[in-house]
Structure formats: structure tokens, C-alpha cells
Amino acid sequence: MIPNNDLSFQMFSSRSAATLEEQLKLLSELGYTDVQPFFFGPPENPAELDDYVALLKQYKLTAKSGHFTLDIFEQSPDLVEEIAKKFGMWLVVVPWINPEDRPTTVEGWKAIGDKLAAYTKDMEARGLTFAYHNHEFEMMPLPDGSYPIDHLLGDTVPFEPDLAWIAVGNADPLQWLEKYQGRIPAVHVKDIAPEGQGLDEKGFADLGHGTLDWQTLWNRSVDAGAQLMIVEHDLPADWQRFATRSIETMRRIGQ
């Protein structure tokens, strides 16, 4: 089943579009009901946020979650709350740790995990759910055999797993869904191109046109507690094609 009947789309996937309205108009026409905006930093013009929200209302879309870089949580947690409440978000997510900031030791990863635990508690006090989103580097074992992702999540931090990136990191998505069952408010829905294909698209594919068993992954994600299933592609050559083909698959596997 589709959690809460939402068909959600990560806006990073359509960033090559000429305008925001172009993106939201097509997504609405295709049948998406929710989007996940991303913020690489504080908005240069706060009025743009009001325009964004107005367009969401115009095209009858919600934005129940959003991605915010780690530095925004570190420097401007009030801004995270302000944006989230303006958009009607209940979930706020850190999607990335810059390469230069990635530790090489267990202690280093645990130190970042302590920060994420503090943000989890702070956002909860503001009426928001905080989560961390992975790529492949968190799934690669450290010299002692432990995984960065475990040190980042600790005992309290919720997890928004990107199941394709988990697979790229040579880990089993099903294993990690099971391990963090009950702490997974949302899942990123992404597919991996067959070997030798999609080289100009970072090795990813439109949902249902790749190699992952997304029917099984979808069912297990819902069982793990995911309330939002958010389709994403890191570098689609044609975002309209990606959005169109992916929602067809979401409807089929989310019944």
C-alpha cells in the first residue's frame, strides 16, 4: 500500500528545469501529491519561500518533508523550524556530509552522531521529526568492522534510507530496513541501472527500469514504518521522463 496515499517526489531530481512552476505543474498533472524540497543553505530571498508555498497550493501539492544541509541545523535551527512550518513539513532531514567533513575513525563518526542526536531532540521539541539520509559512504565498514551509519544513528536518530545508495555501497537494503524498523519515517525510492547502462545518469535508472526488486523493497519499507515513499534520481538526463515512468511504477507496486 502507498503510505497515507502519498506519491512523493524529491525536487533535487528536477533541478535542471527552467522554473519551479514548470516542475510543480507537471508533477501535479502526472498525479504526484507531495514533493520533498531541498535547501542547500538559507534562502537568499525569503519571499521566494512564500512563492514556493503558493505554487504548491495552486497545484494541490503538499511538502511533508524537506532536506536541509547539516550546517543549517548547526547554525540556524530556528530557520529550519520556520521553513518547515511555512511549508507544512513534519519531517526534516540531513541528506549529506561533505567529503572534507567525513571522519576516518569510529570516534569521529560517533561525534557527528552525538550532534545528530541533539538535533533529533531539538527538532522534536519544536514539533518536528528529524532524520538522517544516507549515501554509499556510510555503508562501508570501518577498520574495526563497524559501520559509519550505525555511529551516526546511534540509539535515537531516525533514518531516511536511500535503498539504492545502500546497494551501491555493497550492502543489503533489506538488512538495514530490518535493523532500523520502527525508526524509518520515510524511504528514498531509487533504482540502479543495469551494468554498463546509465553511465551518463550516475548509474541510476527510472523506477522500475533498473535492477532492484522494488516490489519487495516497497513492501518491506512500509512494514518498517515508512510514512513517505519519495522517488528520486540523482542525475536524470530527462527529468520529465523520469517523473513519468517512475510514478507509473509507484502506482503499480504501491497497491
Secondary structure in CASP SS format (residue, H / E / C, confidence):
PFRMAT SS
TARGET T0000
AUTHOR 0000-0000-0000
METHOD secondary structure of the structure
MODEL  1
M C 1.00
I C 1.00
P H 1.00
N H 1.00
N H 1.00
D C 1.00
L C 1.00
S E 1.00
F E 1.00
Q E 1.00
M H 1.00
F H 1.00
S H 1.00
S H 1.00
R C 1.00
S C 1.00
A C 1.00
A C 1.00
T C 1.00
L H 1.00
E H 1.00
E H 1.00
Q H 1.00
L H 1.00
K H 1.00
L H 1.00
L H 1.00
S H 1.00
E H 1.00
L H 1.00
G C 1.00
Y C 1.00
T C 1.00
D E 1.00
V E 1.00
Q E 1.00
P C 1.00
F E 1.00
F E 1.00
F C 1.00
G C 1.00
P C 1.00
P C 1.00
E C 1.00
N C 1.00
P H 1.00
A H 1.00
E H 1.00
L H 1.00
D H 1.00
D H 1.00
Y H 1.00
V H 1.00
A H 1.00
L H 1.00
L H 1.00
K H 1.00
Q H 1.00
Y C 1.00
K C 1.00
L C 1.00
T E 1.00
A C 1.00
K C 1.00
S E 1.00
G E 1.00
H E 1.00
F E 1.00
T C 1.00
L H 1.00
D H 1.00
I H 1.00
F H 1.00
E H 1.00
Q H 1.00
S C 1.00
P H 1.00
D H 1.00
L H 1.00
V H 1.00
E H 1.00
E H 1.00
I H 1.00
A H 1.00
K H 1.00
K H 1.00
F H 1.00
G C 1.00
M C 1.00
W C 1.00
L E 1.00
V E 1.00
V E 1.00
V E 1.00
P C 1.00
W C 1.00
I C 1.00
N C 1.00
P H 1.00
E H 1.00
D H 1.00
R C 1.00
P C 1.00
T C 1.00
T C 1.00
V H 1.00
E H 1.00
G H 1.00
W H 1.00
K H 1.00
A H 1.00
I H 1.00
G H 1.00
D H 1.00
K H 1.00
L H 1.00
A H 1.00
A H 1.00
Y H 1.00
T H 1.00
K H 1.00
D H 1.00
M H 1.00
E H 1.00
A H 1.00
R C 1.00
G C 1.00
L C 1.00
T E 1.00
F E 1.00
A E 1.00
Y E 1.00
H E 1.00
N C 1.00
H C 1.00
E C 1.00
F H 1.00
E H 1.00
M H 1.00
M C 1.00
P C 1.00
L C 1.00
P C 1.00
D C 1.00
G C 1.00
S C 1.00
Y C 1.00
P H 1.00
I H 1.00
D H 1.00
H H 1.00
L H 1.00
L H 1.00
G C 1.00
D C 1.00
T C 1.00
V C 1.00
P C 1.00
F E 1.00
E E 1.00
P C 1.00
D E 1.00
L H 1.00
A H 1.00
W H 1.00
I H 1.00
A H 1.00
V H 1.00
G C 1.00
N C 1.00
A C 1.00
D C 1.00
P H 1.00
L H 1.00
Q H 1.00
W H 1.00
L H 1.00
E H 1.00
K H 1.00
Y C 1.00
Q C 1.00
G C 1.00
R C 1.00
I C 1.00
P C 1.00
A E 1.00
V E 1.00
H E 1.00
V E 1.00
K C 1.00
D E 1.00
I E 1.00
A C 1.00
P C 1.00
E C 1.00
G C 1.00
Q C 1.00
G C 1.00
L H 1.00
D H 1.00
E H 1.00
K C 1.00
G C 1.00
F E 1.00
A E 1.00
D C 1.00
L C 1.00
G C 1.00
H C 1.00
G C 1.00
T C 1.00
L C 1.00
D C 1.00
W H 1.00
Q H 1.00
T H 1.00
L H 1.00
W H 1.00
N H 1.00
R H 1.00
S H 1.00
V H 1.00
D H 1.00
A C 1.00
G C 1.00
A C 1.00
Q C 1.00
L E 1.00
M E 1.00
I E 1.00
V E 1.00
E C 1.00
H C 1.00
D C 1.00
L C 1.00
P C 1.00
A C 1.00
D C 1.00
W H 1.00
Q H 1.00
R H 1.00
F H 1.00
A H 1.00
T H 1.00
R H 1.00
S H 1.00
I H 1.00
E H 1.00
T H 1.00
M H 1.00
R H 1.00
R H 1.00
I H 1.00
G C 1.00
Q C 1.00
END
